[in-house]
Amino acid sequence: MLRAMASQGSAPAAPRSAEQRALARVGVARRLRRATLVVGLALLVVGYLRYGARWVPAGMDTVPAVPPGTFCVIAKQAGSVQVGSHVFVELPDGREVFSRVATRSGDEITILHPNPHTGWPDSRTLGPLPLSAVRGLVLGAFKPR
């Protein structure tokens, strides 16, 4: 009975020819390229949704350390905003201002410009702003030459 079961097992695979091995490698390479393309596109979509770039507008002298014309890489989500963070914030009148976070309390922030003589309003006149007003958290800034 054991001999009968042993004889019913699968036969050893026939050795593959060089042509069959080459075709198998081509198939693996093709699947790997497709998977890489799918992963790459997914990363681009996530990157586009989460990150962006902005320039500090001309005439915006709110933060002397980051002059107008500075290119900023930003995170679009405001969840990781901390005291001292540089942010682009939408003001109640719809304009955007570049400033620094002075305090954060739950879902509210106060912004204070390091340059108090600028013509742009901050929390000294506006009061606290909702965290949802943050349009971009600066991750990196590249000053103009």
Rosetta blueprint (number, residue, H / E / L):
1 M L
2 L H
3 R H
4 A H
5 M H
6 A H
7 S H
8 Q L
9 G L
10 S L
11 A L
12 P L
13 A L
14 A L
15 P L
16 R L
17 S L
18 A H
19 E H
20 Q H
21 R H
22 A H
23 L H
24 A H
25 R H
26 V H
27 G H
28 V H
29 A H
30 R H
31 R H
32 L H
33 R H
34 R H
35 A H
36 T H
37 L H
38 V H
39 V H
40 G H
41 L H
42 A H
43 L H
44 L H
45 V H
46 V H
47 G H
48 Y H
49 L H
50 R H
51 Y E
52 G E
53 A E
54 R E
55 W E
56 V L
57 P L
58 A L
59 G L
60 M L
61 D L
62 T L
63 V L
64 P L
65 A L
66 V L
67 P L
68 P L
69 G L
70 T L
71 F E
72 C E
73 V E
74 I E
75 A E
76 K L
77 Q L
78 A L
79 G L
80 S L
81 V L
82 Q L
83 V L
84 G L
85 S L
86 H E
87 V E
88 F E
89 V E
90 E E
91 L L
92 P L
93 D L
94 G L
95 R L
96 E E
97 V E
98 F E
99 S E
100 R E
101 V E
102 A E
103 T E
104 R E
105 S E
106 G L
107 D L
108 E E
109 I E
110 T E
111 I E
112 L L
113 H L
114 P L
115 N L
116 P L
117 H L
118 T L
119 G L
120 W L
121 P L
122 D L
123 S H
124 R H
125 T H
126 L H
127 G L
128 P L
129 L E
130 P E
131 L H
132 S H
133 A H
134 V E
135 R E
136 G E
137 L E
138 V E
139 L E
140 G E
141 A E
142 F E
143 K L
144 P L
145 R L
